[in-house]
Amino acid sequence: MSKIATTTMTVRLSGALSDFVAASVGEHGAYENVSEYMRDLIRRDKERSEKEAFERLKAELSHAYAAPESSYRPLKAADVIARNRA
């Protein structure tokens, strides 16, 4: 069984941001505590980032598939690796 590492972080908020978080946590908020709220925000941001990366990949593949077959040329794996390292 592997151990899950945890990290404690301190975040300082003031003014409108602090008020917004306070309204989102507790009896009248959607979250029980600030940690739960922060974890949800981070998860959603991670999902957004992954979705954007996937959309970029889809766009690149769509562009590649739309190219005429005559524009394709055979490549060796070593050539692709060398090109990507450059």
DSSP file (Angstrom, degrees, kcal/mol; ACC not computed):
  #  RESIDUE AA STRUCTURE BP1 BP2  ACC     N-H-->O    O-->H-N    N-H-->O    O-->H-N    TCO  KAPPA ALPHA  PHI   PSI    X-CA   Y-CA   Z-CA
    1    1 A M              0   0    0      0, 0.0     2,-0.2     0, 0.0     0, 0.0   0.000 360.0 360.0 360.0 126.1    0.0    0.0    0.0
    2    2 A S        -     0   0    0      1,-0.1     2,-0.3     0, 0.0     0, 0.0  -0.577 360.0-121.2 -89.4 150.0    1.5    3.3   -1.1
    3    3 A K        -     0   0    0     -2,-0.2     2,-0.6     1,-0.0    -1,-0.1  -0.664  18.4-134.8 -85.9 141.9    1.4    6.5    1.1
    4    4 A I        -     0   0    0     -2,-0.3     2,-0.2     0, 0.0    -1,-0.0  -0.873  20.8-135.6 -97.3 121.4   -0.2    9.6   -0.4
    5    5 A A        -     0   0    0     -2,-0.6     2,-0.4     2,-0.0     0, 0.0  -0.537  20.1-163.3 -76.4 139.1    1.9   12.6    0.2
    6    6 A T        -     0   0    0     -2,-0.2     2,-0.4     2,-0.0    -1,-0.0  -0.922   4.1-156.7-121.5 151.7    0.1   15.7    1.5
    7    7 A T        -     0   0    0     -2,-0.4     2,-0.5     2,-0.0    -2,-0.0  -0.990   9.0-143.9-128.3 134.2    1.3   19.3    1.5
    8    8 A T        -     0   0    0     -2,-0.4     2,-0.4     2,-0.0    -2,-0.0  -0.863  23.8-175.9 -97.1 129.6    0.1   22.1    3.7
    9    9 A M        -     0   0    0     -2,-0.5     2,-0.5     2,-0.0    -2,-0.0  -0.939  18.7-141.5-126.1 147.6   -0.1   25.5    2.0
   10   10 A T        -     0   0    0     -2,-0.4     2,-0.5     2,-0.0    -2,-0.0  -0.933  17.0-172.6-109.6 129.6   -0.9   28.9    3.3
   11   11 A V        -     0   0    0     -2,-0.5     2,-0.6     2,-0.0    -2,-0.0  -0.982  10.5-151.7-122.7 130.0   -2.9   31.2    1.1
   12   12 A R        +     0   0    0     -2,-0.5     2,-0.4     2,-0.0    -2,-0.0  -0.892  20.0 172.9-104.6 125.4   -3.5   34.8    2.1
   13   13 A L        +     0   0    0     -2,-0.6     2,-0.3     4,-0.0    -2,-0.0  -0.949   3.3 177.8-126.8 148.6   -6.7   36.5    0.8
   14   14 A S    >>  -     0   0    0     -2,-0.4     3,-1.1     4,-0.0     4,-0.8  -0.940  46.1  -2.1-142.3 168.1   -8.2   39.8    1.6
   15   15 A G  H 3> S+     0   0    0     -2,-0.3     4,-2.4     1,-0.2     5,-0.2  -0.209 124.4   1.4  58.6-133.2  -11.1   42.0    0.7
   16   16 A A  H 3> S+     0   0    0      1,-0.2     4,-2.4     2,-0.2    -1,-0.2   0.831 133.0  53.4 -61.4 -36.4  -13.5   40.7   -1.9
   17   17 A L  H <> S+     0   0    0     -3,-1.1     4,-2.4     2,-0.2    -1,-0.2   0.935 110.5  46.5 -66.0 -44.6  -11.7   37.4   -2.4
   18   18 A S  H  X S+     0   0    0     -4,-0.8     4,-2.5     1,-0.2    -2,-0.2   0.913 113.4  49.4 -62.2 -43.2  -11.8   36.6    1.3
   19   19 A D  H  X S+     0   0    0     -4,-2.4     4,-2.1     2,-0.2    -1,-0.2   0.898 110.2  51.3 -63.0 -40.9  -15.5   37.6    1.4
   20   20 A F  H  X S+     0   0    0     -4,-2.4     4,-1.2     2,-0.2    -2,-0.2   0.927 111.4  46.4 -63.5 -45.6  -16.2   35.4   -1.6
   21   21 A V  H >X S+     0   0    0     -4,-2.4     4,-0.7     1,-0.2     3,-0.6   0.926 111.1  52.7 -62.7 -44.3  -14.5   32.3   -0.1
   22   22 A A  H >< S+     0   0    0     -4,-2.5     3,-0.7     1,-0.3    -1,-0.2   0.877 108.9  50.0 -59.5 -38.0  -16.2   32.9    3.3
   23   23 A A  H 3< S+     0   0    0     -4,-2.1    -1,-0.3     1,-0.2    -2,-0.2   0.742 109.5  52.2 -72.2 -22.2  -19.6   33.0    1.5
   24   24 A S  H << S+     0   0    0     -4,-1.2     7,-2.0    -3,-0.6     6,-0.5   0.536 106.3  63.1 -89.4  -7.5  -18.8   29.8   -0.4
   25   25 A V  B << S+a   31   0A   0     -4,-0.7     3,-0.4    -3,-0.7     7,-0.2  -0.887  87.3  18.1-121.2 146.5  -17.9   27.8    2.8
   26   26 A G  S >  S-     0   0    0      5,-2.5     3,-0.8    -2,-0.3     7,-0.1  -0.573 109.7 -16.6 101.8-159.9  -19.9   26.9    5.9
   27   27 A E  T 3  S+     0   0    0      1,-0.3    -1,-0.2    -2,-0.2     5,-0.0   0.817 140.7  30.5 -56.1 -38.7  -23.5   26.6    6.7
   28   28 A H  T 3  S+     0   0    0     -3,-0.4    -1,-0.3     3,-0.1    -2,-0.1   0.442 108.4  84.0-103.7  -1.1  -24.8   28.6    3.7
   29   29 A G  S <  S-     0   0    0     -3,-0.8    -4,-0.2     2,-0.2    -5,-0.2  -0.410  84.4-114.0 -98.0 175.6  -22.0   27.8    1.2
   30   30 A A  S    S+     0   0    0     -6,-0.5     2,-0.3    -2,-0.1    -5,-0.2   0.598  96.5  59.5 -82.6 -12.8  -21.5   24.9   -1.1
   31   31 A Y  B     -a   25   0A   0     -7,-2.0    -5,-2.5     1,-0.1    -2,-0.2  -0.898  69.9-142.2-122.8 147.8  -18.4   23.6    0.8
   32   32 A E  S    S-     0   0    0     -2,-0.3     2,-0.3    -7,-0.2    -1,-0.1   0.843  85.0  -0.2 -74.2 -33.9  -17.9   22.5    4.3
   33   33 A N  S  > S-     0   0    0     -8,-0.1     4,-1.8    -9,-0.1    -1,-0.2  -0.948  74.7-101.5-151.2 169.7  -14.5   24.1    4.7
   34   34 A V  H  > S+     0   0    0     -2,-0.3     4,-2.8     1,-0.2     5,-0.2   0.866 117.2  57.1 -64.6 -37.9  -11.9   26.1    2.8
   35   35 A S  H  > S+     0   0    0      1,-0.2     4,-2.7     2,-0.2    -1,-0.2   0.917 106.6  48.9 -60.8 -43.3   -9.7   23.0    2.1
   36   36 A E  H  > S+     0   0    0      1,-0.2     4,-2.0     2,-0.2    -1,-0.2   0.910 112.3  49.3 -62.0 -41.8  -12.6   21.3    0.3
   37   37 A Y  H  X S+     0   0    0     -4,-1.8     4,-2.3     2,-0.2    -2,-0.2   0.928 111.7  47.7 -62.9 -46.8  -13.2   24.4   -1.7
   38   38 A M  H  X S+     0   0    0     -4,-2.8     4,-2.6     1,-0.2     5,-0.2   0.906 110.1  52.0 -63.4 -42.9   -9.6   24.8   -2.7
   39   39 A R  H  X S+     0   0    0     -4,-2.7     4,-2.6     1,-0.2    -1,-0.2   0.911 110.7  48.8 -60.4 -41.4   -9.3   21.1   -3.7
   40   40 A D  H  X S+     0   0    0     -4,-2.0     4,-2.5     2,-0.2    -2,-0.2   0.917 111.1  49.5 -64.9 -43.0  -12.4   21.4   -5.9
   41   41 A L  H  X S+     0   0    0     -4,-2.3     4,-2.3     2,-0.2    -2,-0.2   0.913 112.7  47.5 -61.2 -42.8  -11.0   24.6   -7.6
   42   42 A I  H  X S+     0   0    0     -4,-2.6     4,-2.6     2,-0.2    -2,-0.2   0.916 111.5  50.2 -66.9 -43.0   -7.7   22.9   -8.2
   43   43 A R  H  X S+     0   0    0     -4,-2.6     4,-2.5    -5,-0.2    -2,-0.2   0.923 112.5  47.2 -59.9 -44.1   -9.4   19.8   -9.7
   44   44 A R  H  X S+     0   0    0     -4,-2.5     4,-2.4     2,-0.2    -2,-0.2   0.891 112.3  49.5 -66.5 -38.6  -11.6   21.9  -12.0
   45   45 A D  H  X S+     0   0    0     -4,-2.3     4,-2.4     2,-0.2    -1,-0.2   0.896 111.0  50.2 -66.3 -39.2   -8.5   23.9  -13.1
   46   46 A K  H  X S+     0   0    0     -4,-2.6     4,-2.5     2,-0.2    -2,-0.2   0.923 111.1  48.7 -63.1 -44.9   -6.6   20.7  -13.8
   47   47 A E  H  X S+     0   0    0     -4,-2.5     4,-2.5     2,-0.2    -2,-0.2   0.899 111.3  50.3 -61.6 -41.5   -9.6   19.3  -15.8
   48   48 A R  H  X S+     0   0    0     -4,-2.4     4,-2.5     2,-0.2    -2,-0.2   0.920 111.0  48.8 -62.8 -44.4   -9.8   22.6  -17.8
   49   49 A S  H  X S+     0   0    0     -4,-2.4     4,-2.1     1,-0.2    -2,-0.2   0.910 112.5  47.5 -62.7 -43.4   -6.0   22.5  -18.5
   50   50 A E  H  X S+     0   0    0     -4,-2.5     4,-2.3     2,-0.2    -1,-0.2   0.883 111.4  51.4 -65.7 -38.7   -6.3   18.9  -19.7
   51   51 A K  H  X S+     0   0    0     -4,-2.5     4,-2.5     2,-0.2    -2,-0.2   0.909 109.3  50.0 -65.0 -41.7   -9.3   19.7  -21.8
   52   52 A E  H  X S+     0   0    0     -4,-2.5     4,-2.2     2,-0.2    -2,-0.2   0.908 110.8  49.5 -62.7 -41.6   -7.4   22.6  -23.5
   53   53 A A  H  X S+     0   0    0     -4,-2.1     4,-2.1     1,-0.2    -2,-0.2   0.907 111.8  48.9 -63.4 -41.4   -4.4   20.3  -24.2
   54   54 A F  H  X S+     0   0    0     -4,-2.3     4,-2.7     2,-0.2    -2,-0.2   0.900 109.8  51.4 -64.6 -41.1   -6.8   17.7  -25.7
   55   55 A E  H  X S+     0   0    0     -4,-2.5     4,-2.3     2,-0.2    -1,-0.2   0.885 109.1  50.9 -64.6 -38.7   -8.5   20.3  -27.8
   56   56 A R  H  X S+     0   0    0     -4,-2.2     4,-2.3     2,-0.2    -1,-0.2   0.921 111.2  48.5 -63.0 -43.0   -5.1   21.5  -29.1
   57   57 A L  H  X S+     0   0    0     -4,-2.1     4,-2.7     2,-0.2    -2,-0.2   0.923 110.5  50.7 -62.6 -44.7   -4.2   18.0  -30.0
   58   58 A K  H  X S+     0   0    0     -4,-2.7     4,-2.8     1,-0.2    -1,-0.2   0.906 110.0  50.6 -59.7 -41.6   -7.5   17.4  -31.8
   59   59 A A  H  X S+     0   0    0     -4,-2.3     4,-2.2     2,-0.2    -1,-0.2   0.908 111.0  48.3 -63.8 -42.1   -7.0   20.6  -33.8
   60   60 A E  H  X S+     0   0    0     -4,-2.3     4,-2.3     2,-0.2    -2,-0.2   0.920 113.7  46.8 -64.0 -43.2   -3.5   19.5  -34.8
   61   61 A L  H  X S+     0   0    0     -4,-2.7     4,-2.9     2,-0.2     5,-0.2   0.900 110.5  52.2 -66.8 -39.9   -4.7   16.0  -35.8
   62   62 A S  H  X S+     0   0    0     -4,-2.8     4,-1.6     1,-0.2    -1,-0.2   0.915 110.7  48.5 -60.5 -42.7   -7.7   17.5  -37.8
   63   63 A H  H  X S+     0   0    0     -4,-2.2     4,-0.8     2,-0.2    -2,-0.2   0.918 112.7  48.1 -62.8 -43.6   -5.2   19.8  -39.6
   64   64 A A  H >< S+     0   0    0     -4,-2.3     3,-0.8     1,-0.2    -2,-0.2   0.916 112.3  47.9 -64.5 -43.7   -3.0   16.8  -40.4
   65   65 A Y  H 3< S+     0   0    0     -4,-2.9    -1,-0.2     1,-0.2    -2,-0.2   0.771 108.1  56.2 -69.7 -24.6   -5.9   14.6  -41.6
   66   66 A A  H 3< S+     0   0    0     -4,-1.6    -1,-0.2    -5,-0.2    -2,-0.2   0.662  86.0 101.2 -80.2 -16.1   -7.1   17.4  -43.8
   67   67 A A  S << S-     0   0    0     -4,-0.8     5,-0.1    -3,-0.8    -3,-0.0  -0.379  87.2 -98.6 -68.9 146.1   -3.8   17.7  -45.6
   68   68 A P    >   -     0   0    0      0, 0.0     3,-2.1     0, 0.0     4,-0.3  -0.345  28.0-120.0 -64.7 146.9   -3.7   16.1  -49.0
   69   69 A E  G >  S+     0   0    0      1,-0.3     3,-1.5     2,-0.2    -2,-0.1   0.792 110.5  68.1 -59.6 -27.7   -2.1   12.6  -49.0
   70   70 A S  G 3  S+     0   0    0      1,-0.3    -1,-0.3     3,-0.0    -3,-0.0   0.712  91.3  62.1 -65.8 -19.1    0.6   13.9  -51.4
   71   71 A S  G <  S+     0   0    0     -3,-2.1    -1,-0.3     2,-0.0     2,-0.2   0.576  86.0  94.7 -83.4  -8.1    2.0   16.1  -48.6
   72   72 A Y    <   -     0   0    0     -3,-1.5    -3,-0.0    -4,-0.3     0, 0.0  -0.567  53.1-176.7 -82.0 146.4    2.8   13.1  -46.5
   73   73 A R        -     0   0    0     -2,-0.2     2,-0.1     0, 0.0    -2,-0.0  -0.995  32.0-100.7-140.0 147.3    6.3   11.6  -46.6
   74   74 A P        -     0   0    0      0, 0.0     2,-0.4     0, 0.0     0, 0.0  -0.394  40.0-171.8 -68.2 142.0    7.7    8.5  -44.9
   75   75 A L        -     0   0    0     -2,-0.1     2,-0.3     4,-0.0     3,-0.0  -0.975  19.9-130.1-132.4 146.9    9.8    9.2  -41.8
   76   76 A K    >>  -     0   0    0     -2,-0.4     4,-1.8     1,-0.1     3,-0.6  -0.687  28.2-117.1 -90.0 151.7   11.9    6.9  -39.6
   77   77 A A  H 3> S+     0   0    0     -2,-0.3     4,-2.6     1,-0.3     5,-0.2   0.879 116.0  57.2 -55.6 -40.0   11.3    7.0  -35.9
   78   78 A A  H 3> S+     0   0    0      1,-0.2     4,-2.4     2,-0.2    -1,-0.3   0.862 104.6  52.1 -61.5 -35.9   14.9    8.2  -35.4
   79   79 A D  H <> S+     0   0    0     -3,-0.6     4,-2.4     2,-0.2    -1,-0.2   0.905 110.2  47.7 -66.7 -41.3   14.1   11.2  -37.6
   80   80 A V  H  X S+     0   0    0     -4,-1.8     4,-2.4     2,-0.2    -2,-0.2   0.925 112.7  48.9 -65.0 -44.8   11.0   12.1  -35.6
   81   81 A I  H  X S+     0   0    0     -4,-2.6     4,-1.6     1,-0.2    -2,-0.2   0.928 112.6  48.0 -60.9 -45.5   12.9   11.8  -32.3
   82   82 A A  H  X S+     0   0    0     -4,-2.4     4,-1.1     1,-0.2    -1,-0.2   0.911 111.4  50.5 -62.4 -42.5   15.8   14.0  -33.7
   83   83 A R  H  < S+     0   0    0     -4,-2.4     3,-0.4     1,-0.2    -1,-0.2   0.902 110.7  49.2 -62.2 -41.3   13.3   16.6  -35.0
   84   84 A N  H  < S+     0   0    0     -4,-2.4    -1,-0.2     1,-0.2    -2,-0.2   0.761 108.1  53.7 -72.6 -24.5   11.5   16.8  -31.6
   85   85 A R  H  <        0   0    0     -4,-1.6    -1,-0.2     1,-0.2    -2,-0.2   0.725 360.0 360.0 -78.8 -21.3   14.8   17.2  -29.7
   86   86 A A     <        0   0    0     -4,-1.1    -1,-0.2    -3,-0.4    -2,-0.2   0.485 360.0 360.0 -73.7 360.0   15.8   20.1  -31.8
